[in-house]
Amino acid sequence: MAGWLTRISAATRPSVRWRSMACSSESWRSFRRESSACCSSAAGSRAVGKAITPGLSGHQNLMHFGELRRLDFLHGRSHRIEAHGLHGQPPGRARRGARRRRRPASGRPLSAPDCGRQHLQHPAERDDGARPGRRDPAAPPLFVRGAALPGERRQAQNARAVDRVPVSAGPRVHRRGRRGAGAPFRRFRTDARARPAERDQRAPAPGPSLLRHLQRLRHPPPVAAAGSPGHPPAGPGRGALGARRARPGVPLHGRAPHLTHGGLTMQSKVPVVIVGGGPVGLSMAILLQRFGVDFVLLERSATTTDHPKARGTYTRTMEIFRQWGIDGQMKRHALPDGSDFFAFCESMTGHEWGRTNPEPNVGHSPCWKIIQSQDTVELELLNHARKSEVGRFLFGHEFLHYDEGAGGIAVTGCKVDTGETVTWHAQYLIAADGAASSVRRQADIEMRGPAALAVMANEFWQADLSQVRDAALCAGWRVYAKNSPYPITTVLNTNGKDRWLSLLPVGREVDERIGERTDDEVVRLARTVAGVPNLDVKVINRSVWRMSRQVAASFRKGRVLLVGDSAHRFPPNGGYGMNSGIQDAHNLAWKLAFVLTGRASARLLDSYERERRPVAESNADFSLHNAARFTQCDEALRSGNPERIGFWIRDSDNHIHSIGQSLGFCYEDGAVIPDGTSRHLMRPRWYEPTDRPGARFPHLWLDLARRHTTLDWFDQAFVLVAGPKADEWMEAARAVSGRNGRVVQAHQLDDSHEKDGLLLGLRGAVLVRPDGHVAFRMPWTPPDPAAELSAVLAKLMD
């Protein structure tokens, strides 16, 4: 019993103890014999008589037994019971007031029979002929909510606990005891060195007090089938959708088992559920981690993608990666600088009609775009996200449905391989599950625009093409092979070495081929576009997808928010699909964190669609125009006219040169306060820095070594940037910061020049949001700067 109660409550680890307890040696040994018998067999459970309640599972009876018999055994000599173990130490080991943990006398892990793990198994899963204490290895993993003592101080300590211990992953079990004195004493502890795969599957810890948990086990609620009106419970409070509001920097979570007729359905509390583990969902997860907001991420696939898909990480996205400290990891997978150009040719080794020019870097950012495939982006994002203790990543889990209520949203998913269902009680659901979003379909949000511009086939293959000109540098080739059965094909360079991706149309609205290409057909295609008849080709994988130009009718419905491809679909020409999605997450995450932590009202979330929809429409039009330009290039290649071919190749520079599209977008409506200046005009090929409300604050180097930039100021709080003589604004920021939990940081510029895009003046200031966009500008000092700044914050977030 002692070991099991330790296991049940080990997740919370509150630093509280029961003291002044007493126990005689004889009573203690009797207690150990009865509890050990109860742990080892069903017959032993019956031996404790009235302490066993019919109809309860093994571990419930153990806890029930412990509650009824606790006072019978705790008398006599001084003894204490620790709250996070509820196990007593033998009298000879009692140490008054000691908190230091002893080194285990033996590090040998205990086996499942030793732990009595069968008693956590659902009765329907047991095999009567099985060895007592042996849990069926095929049974789904079970989780037990952590327990703590009652009391306001205990609850506060319990809310701060973030350790999570899954039964399935299994913390290491050690024998602890006084060396050389009596039988060893069993105790569980969490091994902090758990493998990442185990750490990601850990169950959230904090839960109700132990006494309430025991009371619930003594009088269990009626069993309800999954999905019935009684599952999950509804209404306000800790056990329903109306979970308590998170405090800044403190994740909220909880987990408890729910027995159903069909097996075990898990229920859990978490502020946010993210559906989709692609680059957008992983980016949203990292951003929530930075704000300390707990979440669960569900991804149907068992791993990240192994297909290149998107291949460009553009300047604004690289600035975000730099803020997270992963821009260097991304560059390791990228082509060399200056590789953003296309070649137009008859074959990769044959005649070339011309090529575009790389986009010049004129210093508008501390970063520059890179050519990198999506599979490596996802890999690095996941590796970085797993370094944090905040959030859980459940790959191999599929979203099923959601039910929204007045106090929150219940999201149900299942484990793909076992079918075990899990229900999370959340405040918000983020749909990052791609173009065919299941969440968007259930929310009944329509997509507007042409759904099928073309059906494309991707063929991913491996071959040594080191003999090709600029094989390590060129981003791609547009191949028009004369007298070839294949249409004009694009070959994309994925790693600068030996992996290539062929894209070619296979239909207008549906795949018009009779079946997919065989591997032999893909080999012939690769040899044709490469111009090498005997090229050794290995087919890696393939995919078929539909090119669209669509934007969702709404980016939000109640507690459901769409990001990435679930909200907008672009043609791949231009590379703005993944980049737009990551910037969606960057816009939404800080607003979500402020609302969940009480620093802003839910009205702030309405600004997400008002800001990102115009950007999505602009990027969709830009990508569609690039696709139309490729059609003009193809017709020029078929004509054979050198002047016509040269003209369209030169015009294709506008496909690649898009710094204005990447950095120049400006939010005209939303969480910004316009200052009355003329509307910002964006030109895709050129970027003009400005501190106008809604625009990205300009990049300026802060040191001669060029290691620190003004962009480093903007991360998790509002920032007031003041002019060189705006000391009163600086005092106002210090006076206002901290009110209503809203921190305002302040930085003062050494100089302010219009050539840098700064119009705030010598005595003015701008207020910049956590995502780096200007929310407010006043190029002078008002009579009461503190009152002005307070009014601005209230207008933005109340």
C-alpha positions in Angstrom: 0.0 0.0 0.0 2.7 2.4 0.9 4.4 2.0 -2.4 1.2 2.4 -4.3 0.1 5.6 -2.5 3.5 6.9 -3.2 3.1 6.1 -6.9 -0.3 7.7 -7.1 0.8 11.0 -5.5 4.4 11.1 -6.7 3.5 13.5 -9.5 2.7 16.5 -7.3 5.6 16.5 -4.8 4.3 19.3 -2.5 6.8 20.2 0.1 4.5 19.5 3.1 4.7 16.7 5.7 2.4 15.2 8.3 4.3 15.4 11.6 3.7 14.4 15.1 2.3 11.0 14.0 3.1 8.0 16.1 3.4 4.3 15.4 4.6 1.3 17.4 7.0 -1.2 15.9 4.5 -4.0 16.3 1.7 -2.0 14.7 3.9 -1.0 11.9 4.9 -4.5 11.1 1.2 -5.5 11.2 0.4 -2.7 8.9 3.1 -3.7 6.5 1.9 -7.3 6.4 -1.7 -6.4 5.7 -0.9 -3.8 3.0 1.7 -6.1 1.4 -0.9 -8.9 1.2 -3.3 -6.5 -0.3 -0.8 -5.4 -3.0 0.2 -9.0 -3.9 -3.1 -10.8 -4.6 -6.9 -10.5 -4.7 -7.0 -13.0 -1.8 -4.9 -10.6 0.2 -7.4 -7.9 -0.6 -10.2 -9.9 0.9 -8.1 -10.5 4.0 -8.4 -7.0 5.2 -12.1 -7.5 5.8 -14.2 -4.4 6.1 -11.6 -2.1 4.6 -12.3 -3.5 1.1 -15.2 -2.0 -0.8 -17.0 -4.2 -3.4 -17.0 -2.9 -6.9 -13.8 -0.9 -6.6 -10.6 -1.7 -8.5 -7.4 -2.8 -6.7 -5.8 0.6 -6.4 -9.0 2.2 -5.3 -9.4 -0.5 -2.5 -5.8 0.2 -1.5 -6.5 3.9 -1.1 -9.8 3.2 0.7 -8.0 0.8 3.0 -5.4 3.3 3.8 -8.0 6.0 4.6 -9.9 3.7 7.0 -7.0 2.1 8.7 -4.6 5.0 8.9 -5.6 6.1 12.4 -5.6 2.5 13.8 -1.9 2.1 13.1 -0.6 5.6 13.7 0.0 5.5 17.4 3.0 4.8 19.7 6.4 6.0 18.8 7.2 9.2 16.9 6.7 8.8 13.1 6.0 11.0 10.1 4.3 10.5 6.7 5.4 12.5 3.8 2.6 14.0 1.7 4.1 13.2 -1.6 4.5 9.6 -0.6 2.0 9.0 2.2 4.3 6.2 3.2 5.8 5.9 6.6 9.3 5.0 7.4 10.0 2.2 10.0 10.5 3.6 13.5 14.2 3.0 13.4 14.5 5.4 10.4 12.6 8.4 11.7 14.6 11.6 11.5 13.1 14.6 13.2 12.5 17.5 10.7 15.0 16.1 8.2 14.2 16.9 4.5 17.4 15.6 2.9 16.8 12.5 0.7 19.1 9.5 1.4 21.0 7.8 -1.4 19.2 4.6 -2.4 20.7 1.5 -0.8 20.2 -0.3 -4.1 19.6 1.1 -7.5 18.1 -2.1 -8.8 14.8 -1.3 -10.5 11.8 -3.2 -9.2 9.8 -5.4 -11.6 6.2 -4.9 -12.4 5.1 -7.7 -9.9 7.0 -6.0 -7.2 5.2 -2.7 -7.8 1.8 -4.4 -7.8 1.0 -2.6 -11.1 -2.0 -4.9 -11.7 -4.0 -2.8 -9.3 -4.0 0.2 -11.7 -5.4 -2.0 -14.4 -9.1 -1.7 -15.4 -11.0 -4.9 -14.4 -12.0 -5.5 -18.0 -8.4 -5.7 -19.0 -7.3 -8.4 -16.5 -6.7 -12.0 -17.2 -8.0 -14.2 -14.3 -5.3 -16.8 -15.2 -2.5 -14.2 -15.2 0.1 -14.2 -12.5 -1.0 -11.9 -9.6 0.5 -8.4 -10.0 1.3 -8.9 -13.7 -0.1 -6.2 -16.0 -1.0 -7.1 -19.6 1.8 -5.5 -21.7 -0.7 -5.0 -24.5 -3.0 -2.9 -22.3 -3.0 0.9 -22.9 -0.9 3.0 -20.6 -2.7 4.2 -17.5 -2.3 7.5 -15.7 -3.2 8.5 -12.1 -3.9 12.0 -11.0 -1.5 13.3 -8.4 -2.7 14.0 -4.9 -1.9 16.5 -2.2 -3.0 17.5 1.2 -5.9 20.0 1.7 -5.4 23.6 2.8 -4.9 26.8 1.1 -1.1 26.8 1.4 -1.0 23.2 0.2 -3.2 24.1 -2.8 -0.9 26.9 -3.7 2.1 24.6 -3.6 0.2 22.1 -5.6 -0.6 24.6 -8.3 3.1 25.4 -8.6 4.0 21.7 -9.1 4.9 20.9 -12.7 6.4 17.4 -12.4 4.5 14.8 -14.3 4.9 11.0 -13.9 3.3 8.5 -16.3 2.8 4.9 -15.4 3.5 3.8 -18.9 6.8 5.6 -19.3 7.7 4.4 -15.8 9.9 6.3 -13.4 12.8 4.3 -12.1 11.9 2.5 -9.0 14.5 2.2 -6.3 14.8 0.5 -3.0 15.4 2.8 -0.1 16.2 1.9 3.4 18.6 2.1 6.3 21.7 0.3 5.3 22.0 -3.0 7.1 18.9 -2.5 9.1 15.8 -4.7 8.4 14.0 -5.1 5.1 14.4 -2.4 2.5 11.7 0.2 2.2 10.1 0.8 -1.2 9.8 4.2 -2.5 9.2 5.8 -5.9 10.9 8.8 -7.3 11.0 10.4 -10.7 14.2 10.2 -12.6 15.0 13.7 -14.0 17.2 12.0 -16.6 14.2 10.4 -18.4 14.6 10.0 -22.1 12.9 12.7 -24.3 10.4 10.2 -25.6 9.4 9.4 -22.0 9.4 13.0 -21.0 7.0 14.0 -23.8 4.5 11.4 -22.7 4.3 12.5 -19.1 0.9 13.2 -17.6 0.2 16.7 -16.1 0.4 16.6 -12.4 -1.5 19.0 -10.2 -4.9 17.7 -9.0 -7.3 17.8 -6.1 -6.4 17.1 -2.5 -5.9 13.5 -1.4 -8.9 13.5 0.9 -11.3 14.6 -1.8 -9.7 12.0 -4.1 -10.3 9.3 -1.5 -13.9 10.4 -1.0 -14.5 10.2 -4.8 -13.1 6.7 -4.8 -15.3 5.6 -1.9 -18.4 7.0 -3.8 -17.6 6.7 -7.5 -19.8 8.6 -10.0 -22.0 6.7 -12.3 -20.2 5.1 -15.2 -20.9 6.8 -18.5 -20.0 5.8 -22.0 -17.6 8.0 -23.9 -19.4 10.7 -25.8 -22.6 10.4 -23.7 -24.1 13.4 -22.0 -22.4 12.4 -18.7 -19.0 12.3 -20.2 -17.2 14.7 -19.7 -19.0 16.6 -16.9 -20.2 20.1 -17.7 -20.5 23.3 -15.7 -18.1 25.6 -13.9 -15.5 24.5 -11.5 -12.2 22.6 -11.4 -13.7 19.4 -12.6 -15.5 20.9 -15.6 -14.8 23.1 -18.6 -14.6 26.2 -16.5 -11.1 25.7 -15.3 -9.4 28.3 -13.1 -7.6 31.1 -14.9 -3.8 30.6 -15.2 -1.5 32.9 -13.5 1.4 34.5 -15.5 4.1 32.0 -16.1 2.3 29.1 -14.3 0.9 26.3 -16.5 -2.5 24.9 -15.6 -3.0 21.2 -16.1 -4.5 18.2 -14.5 -5.3 14.6 -15.4 -7.6 11.9 -14.2 -8.8 8.5 -15.5 -12.5 8.1 -16.5 -13.8 4.5 -16.7 -16.2 3.7 -19.5 -17.9 0.6 -20.7 -15.4 0.3 -23.6 -12.2 0.7 -21.5 -10.3 3.6 -20.2 -10.8 7.1 -21.5 -8.5 9.7 -20.1 -9.5 13.3 -19.2 -7.2 16.2 -18.8 -7.2 19.9 -18.2 -5.0 22.1 -20.2 -5.3 25.8 -21.4 -4.6 25.1 -25.1 -4.9 22.2 -27.4 -3.0 22.4 -30.7 -4.0 20.0 -33.5 -1.2 19.6 -36.1 2.5 19.0 -35.6 3.8 20.6 -38.7 6.0 23.8 -38.7 3.0 26.0 -37.8 1.8 23.9 -34.9 5.3 23.4 -33.6 6.0 27.2 -33.8 2.8 27.8 -31.9 4.0 25.4 -29.2 7.3 27.1 -28.9 5.7 30.5 -28.6 3.4 29.2 -25.8 6.3 27.7 -24.0 8.0 31.1 -24.0 5.0 32.6 -22.3 4.7 29.6 -19.8 1.3 28.5 -21.2 0.7 24.8 -21.0 -0.7 22.9 -24.0 -1.1 19.5 -25.6 -0.2 19.1 -29.3 -1.8 16.3 -31.3 -0.3 15.0 -34.5 -1.7 12.1 -36.4 1.7 11.0 -37.9 4.1 9.1 -35.7 7.0 11.5 -36.7 7.7 14.7 -38.4 7.5 14.7 -42.2 10.1 13.0 -44.4 9.0 14.9 -47.5 10.6 18.2 -48.4 7.4 20.2 -49.2 8.1 23.9 -48.6 11.7 25.0 -49.2 12.2 28.6 -48.3 12.5 30.2 -44.8 12.2 33.9 -45.5 13.6 36.9 -43.7 10.8 37.6 -41.2 10.6 33.9 -40.2 14.4 33.8 -39.8 14.1 36.8 -37.4 11.7 34.8 -35.3 14.0 31.8 -35.4 16.9 34.1 -34.3 14.8 35.2 -31.4 14.4 31.6 -30.4 18.1 30.9 -30.8 17.7 28.3 -33.6 18.6 30.3 -36.7 22.1 28.7 -36.7 20.6 25.2 -36.6 18.4 26.0 -39.6 21.3 27.3 -41.6 23.1 24.0 -41.2 20.4 22.4 -43.4 20.2 25.2 -45.9 21.9 25.8 -49.3 24.7 28.3 -49.4 24.0 32.1 -49.4 23.1 33.4 -52.8 21.3 30.2 -53.9 17.9 31.8 -54.4 17.8 31.6 -58.2 16.3 29.4 -60.9 17.8 28.1 -64.2 15.7 27.6 -67.3 17.1 24.8 -69.5 16.5 21.7 -71.7 18.0 19.5 -69.0 20.0 20.0 -65.9 23.2 19.0 -67.8 22.0 20.4 -71.2 21.4 23.8 -72.8 20.5 26.7 -70.5 18.4 29.6 -71.8 19.1 31.8 -68.8 18.7 32.2 -65.0 17.3 34.6 -62.5 19.4 36.7 -60.2 19.7 36.2 -56.4 18.0 38.8 -54.3 20.5 41.3 -52.9 20.7 41.8 -49.1 20.8 45.5 -48.3 20.8 45.2 -44.5 17.2 45.6 -43.5 17.4 42.7 -41.1 20.0 40.9 -38.9 19.0 37.8 -40.8 18.6 36.8 -44.4 16.4 34.2 -46.0 17.6 30.7 -46.6 16.7 27.8 -49.0 15.8 24.9 -46.6 13.3 22.1 -47.0 10.4 21.7 -44.6 11.4 18.3 -43.3 14.5 19.8 -41.7 12.5 22.8 -40.4 10.1 20.5 -38.6 13.0 18.4 -37.2 14.8 21.4 -35.7 11.6 22.9 -34.3 10.6 19.7 -32.5 14.1 19.3 -31.1 14.0 22.8 -29.8 10.5 22.5 -28.3 11.4 19.3 -26.5 14.0 21.1 -24.5 11.2 22.8 -22.5 9.3 21.3 -19.7 6.1 23.1 -20.7 3.6 21.3 -22.9 3.2 17.7 -24.2 3.8 16.5 -27.8 1.6 13.5 -28.7 2.6 12.2 -32.1 0.6 9.3 -33.3 -2.6 10.9 -31.8 -5.5 11.9 -34.1 -8.1 14.6 -33.4 -11.6 13.2 -33.4 -14.0 16.0 -32.4 -14.6 18.9 -30.0 -17.5 20.1 -27.9 -17.6 23.8 -27.0 -19.3 25.0 -23.8 -19.8 28.2 -21.9 -16.7 27.6 -19.8 -14.3 26.0 -22.3 -13.9 23.4 -25.0 -13.6 19.7 -24.7 -11.3 18.2 -27.4 -11.3 14.4 -28.0 -8.5 12.5 -29.7 -7.3 9.0 -29.9 -4.1 7.1 -30.1 -3.8 5.8 -33.6 -2.3 2.5 -32.9 -4.4 1.4 -29.9 -7.6 3.5 -30.4 -7.5 4.7 -26.8 -9.4 8.0 -26.6 -8.4 11.0 -24.6 -10.5 14.1 -23.8 -8.8 17.4 -22.9 -10.7 20.3 -21.2 -9.2 23.4 -22.7 -9.9 27.1 -23.0 -8.9 27.3 -26.7 -8.3 25.0 -29.6 -5.7 25.9 -32.3 -6.2 24.3 -35.7 -2.8 23.9 -37.3 -3.7 20.7 -39.2 -3.2 21.8 -42.7 -5.2 22.4 -45.9 -7.6 19.5 -45.2 -8.2 20.7 -41.6 -10.5 18.4 -39.7 -11.0 21.1 -37.1 -12.0 23.6 -39.7 -14.5 21.2 -41.2 -16.2 20.5 -37.9 -16.3 24.3 -37.2 -18.1 24.6 -40.5 -15.8 27.4 -41.8 -15.8 27.6 -45.5 -12.8 28.3 -47.8 -13.3 31.1 -50.3 -11.5 31.1 -53.7 -10.6 28.5 -56.4 -10.1 25.1 -54.7 -8.2 23.5 -57.7 -5.9 25.4 -59.9 -4.0 22.2 -60.8 -3.2 18.8 -59.4 0.5 18.3 -58.9 2.7 15.2 -58.3 5.9 15.4 -56.2 8.6 12.7 -56.9 11.4 12.7 -54.3 14.5 10.9 -55.5 18.2 10.5 -54.8 21.0 10.6 -57.3 24.5 11.9 -57.6 24.4 15.0 -59.9 27.7 16.5 -58.9 28.5 17.0 -62.6 25.6 19.5 -62.9 26.6 23.2 -63.1 26.0 24.8 -59.7 24.4 21.6 -58.3 25.3 22.7 -54.8 24.0 26.2 -55.3 21.0 26.5 -57.6 17.6 26.4 -55.9 15.9 24.8 -58.9 15.7 24.1 -62.6 12.7 24.7 -64.9 13.2 21.9 -67.5 11.6 21.9 -70.9 12.9 18.7 -72.5 12.1 18.7 -76.2 10.6 15.5 -77.7 9.9 14.3 -74.1 6.6 12.6 -73.0 6.7 14.6 -69.8 5.4 18.2 -69.4 7.6 21.1 -68.3 9.0 20.0 -64.9 10.5 21.8 -62.0 13.4 20.2 -60.2 14.1 21.5 -56.7 17.4 21.2 -54.9 16.7 20.0 -51.3 20.2 19.6 -49.8 22.8 20.7 -52.3 24.1 17.2 -52.7 22.0 14.3 -53.9 18.3 14.7 -53.1 16.0 16.2 -55.6 12.3 16.9 -55.8 10.4 16.9 -59.2 7.1 18.7 -59.5 4.9 18.4 -62.6 1.2 18.7 -63.2 -1.0 15.6 -63.5 -4.4 17.1 -64.0 -6.6 20.2 -63.5 -9.1 19.2 -60.8 -8.3 15.5 -60.3 -5.3 13.2 -61.0 -5.8 12.3 -64.6 -3.2 9.5 -64.6 -4.2 5.9 -64.6 -2.6 5.1 -61.3 0.6 6.5 -59.8 3.9 6.3 -61.5 5.9 3.2 -60.8 9.4 3.5 -59.5 10.7 2.6 -63.0 8.7 5.5 -64.4 10.1 7.9 -61.8 13.6 6.7 -62.7 13.0 7.4 -66.4 11.7 10.9 -65.5 14.7 11.6 -63.3 17.1 10.6 -66.1 15.2 12.7 -68.6 15.3 16.0 -66.6 18.9 15.4 -65.5 20.1 14.6 -69.1 22.0 11.5 -67.9 20.7 8.3 -69.6 22.3 5.8 -67.1 21.9 7.9 -63.9 21.6 5.7 -60.8 18.3 6.8 -59.2 16.7 5.8 -55.9 13.1 6.7 -55.3 12.5 8.0 -51.8 8.8 8.9 -51.6 6.1 10.8 -53.5 2.9 12.8 -52.9 0.0 14.2 -54.9 -1.5 17.6 -53.9 -3.9 20.2 -55.2 -2.8 23.7 -55.9 -5.3 26.2 -54.5 -5.8 29.9 -53.8 -8.2 30.0 -50.9 -8.6 32.0 -47.6 -11.0 30.9 -44.9 -14.2 32.9 -44.4 -13.3 33.3 -40.7 -10.1 32.7 -38.8 -12.0 32.2 -35.5 -15.2 30.6 -34.4 -15.8 30.8 -30.7 -12.8 29.1 -29.0 -11.4 27.6 -32.2 -8.7 29.6 -34.0 -7.2 28.7 -37.4 -3.5 29.2 -38.3 -1.4 28.3 -41.3 -2.8 26.2 -44.1 -6.0 25.5 -42.3 -6.7 29.3 -42.7 -5.2 29.9 -46.1 -3.9 28.0 -49.1 -1.4 29.5 -51.6 0.3 28.2 -54.7 3.8 27.3 -53.8 5.3 29.9 -56.2 7.0 32.4 -54.0 7.3 30.2 -50.8 4.8 32.1 -48.6 2.7 29.2 -47.3 4.9 28.0 -44.4 6.2 31.5 -43.7 2.7 33.0 -43.4 1.6 30.2 -41.1 4.6 30.7 -38.7 3.8 34.5 -38.6 0.2 33.7 -37.9 1.3 31.8 -34.8 3.7 34.7 -33.9 0.7 37.1 -34.1 -1.7 35.0 -32.1 0.5 33.5 -29.3 1.1 36.6 -27.3 -2.6 37.6 -27.5 -3.6 34.1 -26.3 -1.1 34.3 -23.5 -2.3 37.7 -22.3 -5.9 36.5 -22.3 -5.3 33.3 -20.5 -3.2 35.0 -17.8 -5.8 37.8 -17.3 -3.7 40.6 -18.6 -6.2 41.3 -21.5 -9.8 40.6 -22.2 -10.9 38.0 -24.7 -11.7 40.9 -27.1 -8.0 41.0 -27.9 -8.3 37.8 -29.8 -10.7 39.4 -32.3 -7.8 41.4 -33.6 -6.1 38.3 -34.9 -8.3 37.9 -37.9 -8.5 41.6 -38.6 -4.7 41.7 -38.8 -3.8 38.5 -40.5 -6.6 38.2 -43.0 -5.3 41.1 -45.2 -1.8 39.6 -45.1 -3.1 36.2 -46.1 -5.0 37.8 -49.1 -1.9 39.7 -50.1 0.4 36.6 -50.0 -2.2 34.5 -51.8 -2.4 37.1 -54.7 1.4 37.4 -54.8 1.8 33.6 -55.1 -1.0 33.3 -57.7 0.7 36.0 -59.8 4.0 34.1 -59.6 2.2 30.9 -60.8 0.8 32.9 -63.8 4.3 34.2 -64.6 5.5 30.6 -64.8 2.8 29.9 -67.4 4.2 32.8 -69.5 7.7 31.4 -69.1 6.6 28.0 -70.3 4.9 29.4 -73.4 8.1 31.4 -74.1 10.2 28.2 -73.9 7.9 26.3 -76.2 8.0 29.2 -78.7 11.8 29.1 -78.9 12.0 32.9 -79.4 15.2 34.1 -77.6 13.8 37.6 -77.0 10.6 36.3 -75.5 12.4 33.8 -73.4 14.8 36.4 -72.1 12.1 38.9 -71.2 10.2 36.4 -69.0 13.3 35.1 -67.4 14.3 38.7 -66.4 10.7 39.3 -65.1 11.0 36.2 -63.0 13.3 38.1 -60.7 10.1 39.5 -59.2 9.3 35.9 -58.1 12.4 35.7 -56.0 13.0 39.3 -54.9 10.3 39.8 -52.3 11.8 41.5 -49.3 8.9 44.0 -49.2 6.4 41.1 -49.2 8.2 39.5 -46.3 8.8 42.6 -44.1 6.6 45.4 -45.4 3.1 44.3 -44.4 1.4 46.7 -42.0 -1.6 46.0 -39.8 -4.2 48.8 -40.5 -6.8 47.4 -38.1 -6.7 45.4 -34.9 -4.5 45.8 -31.8 -3.1 49.1 -33.1 -4.0 52.8 -32.6 -3.8 54.7 -35.9 -2.1 58.1 -35.8 -3.9 59.5 -38.8 -1.0 59.3 -41.3 -1.6 58.0 -44.8 -2.1 54.3 -45.5 1.0 52.3 -45.9 1.6 51.1 -49.5 3.5 47.8 -49.8 5.7 47.0 -52.8 6.7 43.3 -52.9 10.2 43.9 -54.3 11.3 46.8 -52.1 11.0 47.4 -48.3 10.8 50.8 -46.7 11.3 50.7 -42.9 8.9 52.7 -40.8 7.7 53.1 -37.2 4.1 53.8 -38.3 1.5 52.0 -36.1 0.9 48.4 -37.5 4.4 48.1 -39.1 7.3 46.1 -37.9 9.7 48.3 -35.9 12.8 48.9 -38.0 16.0 47.0 -37.4 19.0 49.0 -36.1 22.3 47.6 -34.9 23.0 48.5 -31.3 26.7 47.7 -31.2 29.7 47.9 -33.5 30.1 44.2 -33.4 26.6 43.8 -34.9 25.4 41.2 -32.4 22.5 43.1 -30.9 19.6 44.8 -32.7 16.5 46.7 -31.8 14.5 43.6 -32.7 16.0 41.8 -29.7 13.9 44.1 -27.4 10.5 42.6 -28.5 9.6 39.2 -27.1 7.2 38.7 -24.3 6.1 42.2 -23.1 5.2 45.6 -24.5 8.1 47.9 -25.0 8.2 51.7 -25.1 10.9 53.0 -27.4 11.6 56.6 -26.7 13.5 59.3 -28.5 16.9 60.6 -27.4 15.3 63.5 -25.3 12.1 61.7 -24.3 13.0 61.3 -20.6 9.5 61.9 -19.5 8.2 59.0 -21.6 10.8 56.8 -19.9 9.5 57.9 -16.5 6.0 57.2 -17.6 6.8 53.7 -18.6 8.4 52.9 -15.2 5.3 54.4 -13.5 2.8 52.4 -15.6 4.6 49.1 -15.7 3.1 46.4 -13.6 -0.4 47.7 -13.4 -3.0 45.0 -14.0 0.0 42.6 -14.5 1.0 44.4 -17.7 4.7 44.9 -17.8 6.0 47.7 -20.0 9.7 47.7 -20.7 11.5 50.9 -21.9 14.4 51.6 -24.2 15.8 54.9 -25.2 17.4 55.5 -28.6 20.7 57.4 -28.9 19.5 59.0 -32.1 16.5 59.0 -34.3 16.8 59.6 -38.1 14.1 59.5 -40.8 16.5 57.6 -43.1 16.2 54.7 -40.7 12.4 54.9 -40.9 12.1 56.5 -37.4 9.6 59.4 -37.3 9.1 59.3 -33.5 11.3 62.4 -33.1 13.6 63.5 -30.4 10.9 63.7 -27.7 8.4 61.2 -28.9 7.9 57.5 -28.4 6.3 54.4 -29.8 4.8 51.5 -28.0 5.8 48.1 -29.6 3.9 44.9 -29.1 5.5 41.6 -28.1 5.5 40.5 -31.8 7.6 43.5 -32.8 4.8 45.5 -34.5 4.2 49.1 -33.5 0.9 49.6 -31.6 1.0 53.4 -30.9 3.1 56.4 -31.9 3.3 59.9 -30.6 6.2 62.0 -31.9 6.0 64.5 -29.0 5.7 64.6 -25.2 2.1 65.1 -23.9 1.4 67.0 -20.7 0.9 63.7 -18.8 2.8 60.8 -20.5 1.8 58.3 -17.8 -1.9 58.9 -18.2 -1.5 58.7 -22.0 0.3 55.4 -21.8 -2.2 54.0 -19.4 -5.0 55.0 -21.7 -3.3 53.4 -24.7 -2.8 50.0 -22.9 -6.4 50.1 -21.7 -7.7 50.7 -25.2 -5.6 47.9 -26.6 -6.3 45.2 -24.1 -9.5 46.0 -22.1 
